[in-house]
């Protein structure tokens, strides 16, 4: 499965548009990860634990989107957009959503 943020794939004309496909993942914050992240915020630097969770959630959302495209008979997704949203009381959850158009190249 090929996914791109562009609306076309150079040298590969779109033969069929199959529709919009999405993938969503919601991850909860962990109290220990939050504790270490707050220490990182105080002393500076990057929060590796949050970055790992974010990368995993993004990968899973893209995977769900691509699986939906495959179910429709597509071999690519064009116009991919990835969004992030904080959910829940006190921002305790993060939603990553990916959407695009399933196509046959």
C-alpha positions, 0 to 999 in steps of 0.5 A: 500500500502506497500513501502520500500527502499529495493528490497525485503520484507522479507517473502513476495516473489514478484509474479509480477513486474509491472514497474517503478512508480513515484511521483513528487511534486514541491513547491514554496518558500513563501517570509514570510517563507523565511524571517523567515528562514533567521532569523533562519539561522542568529541566529541558529536553525532549520527552522521549516517552511521549514521542514514542507513544505519539509515533506508535499512535500515528503508525497505527492510525495510518495502518488502519486507514491503509487497511480500509483502503485495501478492503475497498480494493485500493492500492494507494491512498492520496491526499493523506492528512494526519490530525492530533487532538487532546481529549478527556478531562485534563487532556488525559488522552490523545487522538491521532486520526489519518484520512485520505482518498483510497485509489487504484493506480 
